Amino acid sequence: MSSYQAQLTADAAGYLLARGISREAAVTHRLGVVGNPLPGHNRYAGWLVIPYLDSEGQALQLRFRCMQDHDHRAGFHGKYATIKNDPVRMFNVGAIFQAESEIHVCEGELDAIILNMLGLHAVAIPGAELWRPHHRRMLAGFNRIWVWGDPDDAGADFTNKVTRSLRQAKGVRLSLGDVTDTYLQAGVDDLFALVGKEAPAPWN
């Protein structure tokens, strides 16, 4: 995995920056690129690598994201890919150990990276349909769980699943798009206002 992190190209850094993710955030989350594919990874050549790290920063599995702006279905692949038979995991579980009374749950990994970059401890589930019972147990100790579902049918389903599973969970009303869209279009202050907070320095 460290080899992929070392292969993060200028183009990939530009792709992430266009999505609001700083170089520092990319390094923190050990994002990389499949430059020289490891065995079994040839189909992901040139894709962004998103590692799922444990609480001590060790990689448990990898997820891949196509960075090309094209019709992914026409290319016979999805926007994201996971190695066959890998278990469904929660992204950025380290946030569970860093957070105090509140935590944030996103639909996608890059959205969670944005929130963590801004100082909001966040985890992510890799798709609206992949909320699992063990995820509930992982978050049961928090007083407030903010759920950042995308403003579409799948996002509404995701928010409903999480809020039904955890009585302390509350959906965040997004209207401009997902977390990344909201951050890029409305800014940090409006993003924090959605959860009744003021943006801390240096973001305010």
PLY file of the C-alpha trace (Angstrom):
ply
format ascii 1.0
element vertex 204
property float x
property float y
property float z
element edge 203
property int vertex1
property int vertex2
end_header
0.00 0.00 0.00
2.86 2.40 0.77
4.07 1.95 -2.81
0.75 3.30 -4.09
0.95 6.24 -1.71
4.38 7.06 -3.10
2.92 6.99 -6.62
0.45 9.83 -5.98
0.91 11.89 -9.16
0.58 15.61 -9.72
-2.57 14.90 -11.75
-4.06 12.93 -8.85
-3.14 15.70 -6.40
-4.87 18.16 -8.73
-7.93 15.91 -8.92
-8.13 15.81 -5.12
-7.54 19.54 -4.76
-10.39 20.20 -7.20
-12.57 18.17 -4.83
-11.42 20.26 -1.87
-8.95 17.75 -0.45
-5.62 19.28 0.50
-2.24 17.62 0.04
-1.99 17.33 3.82
-5.34 15.54 4.03
-4.30 13.20 1.22
-1.12 12.32 3.12
-2.99 11.88 6.40
-5.36 9.37 4.83
-2.53 7.79 2.82
-4.24 8.21 -0.54
-2.32 6.91 -3.53
-2.47 5.92 -7.18
-2.11 2.55 -8.89
0.99 3.44 -10.90
2.75 0.09 -10.96
-0.08 -2.37 -10.22
0.42 -5.12 -7.70
-0.74 -8.63 -8.72
-4.48 -8.61 -9.34
-4.69 -4.81 -9.58
-4.01 -4.31 -13.30
-7.60 -3.31 -14.03
-7.19 -0.38 -11.61
-4.11 1.13 -13.25
-4.24 4.91 -12.92
-7.03 4.80 -10.33
-7.03 6.57 -6.97
-6.32 4.24 -4.04
-8.29 4.78 -0.81
-6.92 2.64 2.02
-9.13 1.48 4.87
-6.91 1.90 7.93
-7.36 0.44 11.39
-7.16 2.55 14.56
-3.35 2.36 14.45
-3.06 3.38 10.81
-2.43 -0.06 9.32
-4.13 -0.81 6.01
-6.87 -3.44 6.23
-8.04 -3.23 2.62
-8.01 -0.96 -0.42
-10.77 0.67 -2.41
-10.24 2.18 -5.85
-11.79 5.22 -7.50
-11.65 5.97 -11.23
-10.52 9.55 -11.72
-11.47 9.86 -15.39
-14.38 12.12 -16.25
-16.25 9.70 -18.48
-19.17 7.30 -18.64
-17.97 4.58 -16.27
-20.61 2.11 -17.42
-19.45 2.51 -20.99
-16.00 1.57 -19.73
-17.49 -1.56 -18.18
-16.69 -0.57 -14.63
-18.19 1.41 -11.77
-16.93 4.69 -10.36
-15.59 2.75 -7.37
-14.27 -0.80 -7.03
-13.42 -3.13 -4.17
-11.44 -6.36 -4.34
-13.78 -9.33 -4.71
-14.75 -10.99 -1.41
-13.36 -8.16 0.74
-15.64 -7.61 3.75
-17.76 -4.50 4.12
-15.82 -2.20 6.43
-16.27 1.26 7.85
-13.84 3.85 6.50
-11.64 5.86 8.90
-12.40 3.92 12.09
-9.65 5.89 13.81
-12.14 8.76 14.09
-14.18 6.65 16.53
-11.26 6.72 18.97
-10.52 10.42 18.41
-14.07 11.76 18.69
-15.66 12.66 22.01
-19.45 12.83 22.21
-20.24 13.39 18.53
-19.32 11.69 15.28
-20.28 12.13 11.63
-21.21 9.39 9.16
-20.89 9.95 5.40
-21.93 7.92 2.37
-18.51 8.16 0.74
-14.88 8.13 1.78
-13.90 11.42 0.12
-16.76 13.21 1.89
-15.50 11.86 5.21
-12.00 13.10 4.39
-13.41 16.60 3.81
-15.15 16.64 7.21
-12.06 15.33 9.00
-9.94 17.95 7.24
-12.27 20.62 8.67
-12.06 19.21 12.19
-15.24 17.11 12.29
-14.49 13.49 13.17
-16.11 11.41 10.45
-16.36 7.85 9.22
-17.90 6.59 5.99
-19.84 3.65 4.66
-18.91 2.67 1.06
-22.39 3.04 -0.39
-25.89 3.73 0.84
-26.89 0.06 0.74
-23.94 -1.19 2.79
-24.94 -0.17 6.33
-24.53 -3.28 8.49
-25.61 -4.24 12.05
-22.00 -4.23 13.29
-21.70 -0.59 12.20
-24.42 0.26 14.71
-22.45 -1.40 17.50
-19.34 0.54 16.55
-21.12 3.89 16.99
-23.52 3.10 19.83
-21.52 4.98 22.47
-21.87 8.47 20.96
-24.38 11.04 22.22
-24.96 12.47 18.74
-24.35 10.93 15.32
-24.75 13.21 12.31
-25.66 11.38 9.13
-24.62 13.04 5.85
-26.69 11.21 3.26
-26.65 12.51 -0.31
-29.79 14.44 -1.40
-31.17 11.63 -3.56
-33.22 8.47 -3.05
-30.19 6.35 -2.15
-29.03 9.00 0.32
-32.47 9.17 1.92
-32.44 5.39 2.28
-28.98 5.55 3.86
-30.04 8.23 6.34
-33.18 6.30 7.24
-31.21 3.10 7.85
-28.75 4.79 10.17
-31.31 6.85 12.08
-33.52 3.81 12.56
-30.55 1.85 13.88
-29.32 4.52 16.30
-31.72 6.72 18.28
-29.01 9.38 18.74
-28.50 9.68 14.97
-29.86 12.68 13.08
-29.84 13.33 9.35
-28.17 16.44 7.94
-30.26 18.25 5.32
-28.12 18.63 2.21
-29.56 20.41 -0.82
-26.64 21.41 -3.06
-25.28 17.88 -3.43
-23.08 15.72 -1.23
-20.65 16.95 1.42
-18.00 17.78 -1.17
-20.46 19.72 -3.36
-21.70 21.67 -0.33
-18.18 22.49 0.81
-17.10 23.68 -2.63
-20.25 25.65 -3.44
-21.35 27.06 -0.07
-18.15 27.11 1.97
-17.12 26.04 5.42
-19.46 28.30 7.40
-22.57 26.95 5.69
-21.35 23.37 6.11
-20.90 23.81 9.86
-24.24 25.64 10.13
-25.99 22.48 8.95
-25.06 20.85 12.26
-25.61 23.99 14.35
-21.95 24.87 14.75
-19.63 27.74 13.92
-16.55 27.00 11.86
-13.41 27.10 14.02
-10.22 28.91 13.12
-8.61 28.88 10.61
-11.77 28.11 8.63
-14.00 30.95 9.81
0 1
1 2
2 3
3 4
4 5
5 6
6 7
7 8
8 9
9 10
10 11
11 12
12 13
13 14
14 15
15 16
16 17
17 18
18 19
19 20
20 21
21 22
22 23
23 24
24 25
25 26
26 27
27 28
28 29
29 30
30 31
31 32
32 33
33 34
34 35
35 36
36 37
37 38
38 39
39 40
40 41
41 42
42 43
43 44
44 45
45 46
46 47
47 48
48 49
49 50
50 51
51 52
52 53
53 54
54 55
55 56
56 57
57 58
58 59
59 60
60 61
61 62
62 63
63 64
64 65
65 66
66 67
67 68
68 69
69 70
70 71
71 72
72 73
73 74
74 75
75 76
76 77
77 78
78 79
79 80
80 81
81 82
82 83
83 84
84 85
85 86
86 87
87 88
88 89
89 90
90 91
91 92
92 93
93 94
94 95
95 96
96 97
97 98
98 99
99 100
100 101
101 102
102 103
103 104
104 105
105 106
106 107
107 108
108 109
109 110
110 111
111 112
112 113
113 114
114 115
115 116
116 117
117 118
118 119
119 120
120 121
121 122
122 123
123 124
124 125
125 126
126 127
127 128
128 129
129 130
130 131
131 132
132 133
133 134
134 135
135 136
136 137
137 138
138 139
139 140
140 141
141 142
142 143
143 144
144 145
145 146
146 147
147 148
148 149
149 150
150 151
151 152
152 153
153 154
154 155
155 156
156 157
157 158
158 159
159 160
160 161
161 162
162 163
163 164
164 165
165 166
166 167
167 168
168 169
169 170
170 171
171 172
172 173
173 174
174 175
175 176
176 177
177 178
178 179
179 180
180 181
181 182
182 183
183 184
184 185
185 186
186 187
187 188
188 189
189 190
190 191
191 192
192 193
193 194
194 195
195 196
196 197
197 198
198 199
199 200
200 201
201 202
202 203
